[in-house]
Amino acid sequence: MEAYTDFASVYDTFMDETPYEEWAEFIHKLIKEYGISKPETKKKADDVADKKSSSRIEEGDAVSEAENLDSERNLVLDLGCGTGTLTELLAQKGYDMIGVDYSQEMLNIAMNKKEASGLEILYLCQDMRELDLYSTIGTVISACDSVNYLLEEEDVVETFCLVNKFLYPGGVFIFDFNTVYKYEQVIGDTTIAENREDCSFIWDNFYHGEECINEYDLTIFVKEEGELFRKFTETHYQRGYTLEEMVTFVKKAGMEFVKAIDADTHDAPTDTSERIYIIAREQGKR
């Protein structure tokens, strides 16, 4: 069963306490410290647009190679962007954003947000294991444990290889993942329920220790007409990984491992870290 189909319609409702603003600010700081992409202020963006417009008039729609390279270096890809909340926040900071997600239902909501905000964001419906872009990009981010949906080690390495392929020389990949510890000791084999006025959910977790896979069955009730509720179910699978495994995957994909950070404390990861950020750098291009 495909994930994030019917659930997409209530995803933002149940994620309304997620600290997206804090995540966006933290990722912004990491890009500034380790990356090569630079956000543009509105004035600067307008100046660049005017300059390009004048250049096209004067030079027959020719854009210099330097401008093209600057444009690629400053592109930021949100891999597994979901409904686009984080993508929008980074676009508001001035980044030239692309969002990629496998769920068309989630992207439909992201597109509605884009239409409401007026931000220029390109959204693509793609499987991250088959990532295909029109140019290189300066930064790839992947947040909210999107990488954990890759259940096979080969799929992780293949995805990371594609990230390295499309990264601009010296560009960075910033992603987070849930650890084996989190699934095994914190959320595995637990039931979480939440009741809202217009929707409710029951989230049953089943942790399969031998495969390090967490299965969670979602049962969701959504109010539609009067007092009538529609029930639907989805089953999701995520695999827990250790820091050592992720570092190995990064290196197998040809990237340079730069740093690992505990997502909660922003310190070095420990054996009880539940979610970890990794910063990796592109290698192999001149």
C-alpha positions in Angstrom: 0.0 0.0 0.0 1.3 3.4 -0.9 2.0 5.8 1.9 0.8 9.5 2.0 -2.2 9.1 -0.2 -5.4 9.8 1.9 -3.2 10.7 4.9 -1.9 13.7 2.9 -5.2 15.5 3.5 -4.7 15.6 7.2 -0.9 15.5 7.4 -0.4 19.2 8.2 -3.2 19.0 10.9 -1.3 16.3 12.8 2.1 18.0 12.2 1.0 21.4 13.5 3.3 21.2 16.5 6.4 20.3 14.5 9.1 23.0 14.9 9.5 23.7 11.2 10.7 27.2 11.9 13.5 25.9 14.2 14.5 23.3 11.6 14.6 25.9 8.8 16.8 28.2 10.9 19.1 25.4 11.9 19.5 24.2 8.3 20.0 27.8 7.2 22.9 28.1 9.7 24.4 24.8 8.5 24.3 25.9 4.9 26.0 29.2 5.8 28.7 27.4 7.7 29.4 24.4 5.4 27.6 25.1 2.1 28.1 27.1 -1.0 24.5 28.2 -1.7 23.6 31.8 -0.8 20.1 33.2 -0.3 19.1 36.3 -2.1 17.4 39.3 -0.6 14.4 40.6 -2.5 16.2 43.7 -3.7 19.2 41.6 -4.9 16.9 39.2 -6.6 15.1 42.0 -8.4 18.4 43.6 -9.4 19.6 40.2 -10.8 16.3 39.8 -12.7 16.6 43.3 -14.1 20.2 42.7 -15.1 19.3 39.4 -16.9 16.3 41.1 -18.6 18.6 43.9 -19.9 21.2 41.4 -20.9 18.7 39.4 -22.9 17.6 42.5 -24.7 21.1 43.7 -25.5 22.7 40.3 -26.2 19.8 38.4 -27.9 18.7 36.4 -24.9 22.2 35.3 -24.0 23.0 34.6 -20.4 26.7 34.5 -19.3 28.2 31.2 -18.2 29.1 32.9 -14.8 25.4 33.7 -14.2 24.4 30.1 -15.1 27.0 28.7 -12.6 25.9 31.1 -9.9 22.3 30.1 -10.5 23.1 26.4 -10.1 25.3 26.9 -7.1 22.5 28.7 -5.3 19.8 26.1 -6.0 18.6 24.1 -2.9 16.7 20.8 -3.3 14.4 19.6 -0.5 14.4 15.9 -1.1 11.2 14.3 0.4 9.6 17.7 0.7 6.1 16.4 1.6 3.5 19.2 1.8 6.3 21.8 1.3 6.2 23.5 4.7 10.0 23.5 5.2 10.5 24.3 1.5 8.4 27.4 1.8 10.3 28.5 4.9 13.6 28.2 3.2 12.3 30.0 0.1 11.2 32.8 2.5 14.8 33.0 3.6 15.8 33.7 0.0 16.9 30.3 -1.3 16.0 29.2 -4.8 14.1 26.1 -3.9 13.2 22.8 -5.7 11.0 20.3 -3.9 10.9 16.5 -4.8 8.5 14.0 -3.3 7.1 10.6 -4.3 3.5 11.4 -3.2 1.5 13.4 -5.7 -1.1 14.0 -3.0 1.5 15.6 -0.8 2.8 17.7 -3.7 -0.7 18.9 -4.5 -0.9 20.5 -1.1 2.6 22.0 -1.5 1.4 23.5 -4.8 -1.6 25.1 -3.1 0.8 26.7 -0.5 3.0 27.9 -3.3 0.0 29.5 -5.1 -1.1 31.2 -1.8 2.4 32.5 -1.0 3.5 33.5 -4.5 6.9 32.0 -3.9 8.8 30.6 -6.9 9.3 27.0 -6.1 9.7 24.1 -8.6 8.0 20.9 -7.4 8.8 17.5 -9.0 7.1 14.2 -8.4 9.9 11.7 -8.3 11.1 8.7 -6.4 14.4 9.8 -4.7 16.0 6.5 -5.8 15.5 7.8 -9.4 16.3 11.4 -8.9 16.7 13.3 -12.2 17.4 17.0 -12.4 18.0 19.5 -15.2 21.2 20.8 -13.7 23.6 20.6 -10.8 22.5 22.2 -7.5 24.5 23.7 -4.6 22.7 22.1 -1.7 20.4 19.1 -1.1 18.5 18.8 2.2 16.3 15.9 3.4 14.5 16.4 6.7 11.8 14.7 8.8 13.4 11.2 8.5 12.6 10.9 4.7 15.7 8.7 4.3 14.3 6.1 6.7 11.7 5.2 4.1 14.6 3.6 2.1 14.4 0.1 3.5 17.4 -1.5 1.7 21.0 -0.5 2.1 21.4 -0.6 -1.7 18.6 2.0 -2.1 20.3 4.4 0.4 23.6 4.1 -1.5 21.9 4.6 -4.9 20.0 7.6 -3.6 23.2 9.1 -2.2 25.1 8.4 -5.4 22.4 10.4 -7.3 22.7 13.2 -4.8 26.5 13.3 -5.3 25.9 13.2 -9.1 23.7 16.3 -9.1 25.6 18.3 -6.5 27.6 21.3 -7.7 31.3 20.9 -7.1 31.8 21.3 -3.3 28.1 21.3 -2.6 26.7 19.8 0.5 24.0 17.2 1.4 22.3 17.8 4.8 19.9 15.1 5.9 18.5 13.6 9.1 17.5 10.1 10.0 15.9 8.2 12.9 18.3 5.8 14.6 17.9 2.2 15.5 17.8 3.3 19.2 14.7 5.4 18.6 12.7 2.6 16.9 13.9 0.0 19.3 13.7 1.8 22.6 11.4 4.8 22.1 8.5 4.3 19.6 8.7 0.6 18.7 5.7 -1.5 19.7 3.8 1.5 21.1 0.4 2.9 20.2 -0.1 6.7 19.8 -3.6 8.2 19.5 -4.8 11.8 19.1 -8.3 13.2 18.9 -9.1 16.5 17.2 -12.5 18.1 16.5 -12.5 17.2 12.8 -10.1 14.3 12.6 -8.5 11.6 14.8 -5.8 9.0 14.4 -4.5 5.8 15.9 -0.9 5.0 15.2 0.2 1.4 16.0 3.9 0.7 15.9 5.4 -2.7 15.4 9.2 -3.0 15.5 10.8 -5.9 13.6 14.2 -6.1 15.4 16.0 -8.5 13.0 15.4 -6.2 10.0 15.5 -3.0 12.0 12.2 -2.0 10.4 9.4 -0.1 12.1 5.9 -0.8 10.7 3.3 1.7 11.6 -0.4 1.2 10.9 -2.4 4.4 10.7 -6.1 4.5 11.2 -7.6 7.9 10.5 -11.0 9.3 10.9 -11.9 12.5 9.0 -15.1 14.5 9.5 -16.8 15.1 6.2 -20.5 15.9 6.5 -22.4 16.8 9.6 -21.4 14.2 12.2 -20.3 11.6 9.7 -16.6 10.6 9.7 -14.7 8.7 7.0 -12.3 6.0 8.1 -9.2 5.1 6.1 -5.9 3.3 6.8 -2.3 3.4 5.7 0.7 1.3 6.5 4.1 2.9 6.5 7.5 1.2 6.9 10.7 2.9 8.0 14.1 1.4 8.7 16.4 2.5 11.5 20.1 3.0 10.8 23.1 3.6 13.0 25.4 6.5 12.6 28.2 4.2 11.5 26.0 2.7 8.8 25.1 6.1 7.4 28.7 7.3 7.4 29.6 4.2 5.4 26.7 4.8 2.9 27.9 8.4 2.4 31.4 7.3 1.6 30.3 4.5 -0.6 28.4 7.1 -2.6 31.6 9.0 -3.2 30.9 11.9 -0.8 33.0 13.2 2.0 31.6 12.8 5.4 31.8 16.2 7.2 30.0 16.1 10.5 27.2 14.4 12.5 25.0 16.3 14.9 22.3 15.2 17.4 19.1 16.8 16.1 17.8 17.6 19.6 20.9 18.8 21.4 22.9 20.0 18.4 25.9 18.4 20.1 27.8 15.3 19.0 25.6 12.2 18.7 25.5 9.7 21.5 24.3 6.1 21.8 20.9 7.5 22.8 20.5 10.0 20.0 17.1 9.5 18.4 17.6 11.6 15.3 20.8 12.7 13.8 21.8 15.2 11.1 24.6 14.4 8.7 26.5 16.9 6.6 28.3 15.4 3.6 30.2 17.1 0.8 30.2 16.4 -3.0 33.4 14.8 -4.3 34.4 13.8 -7.8 33.8 17.0 -9.9 36.2 19.7 -10.8 
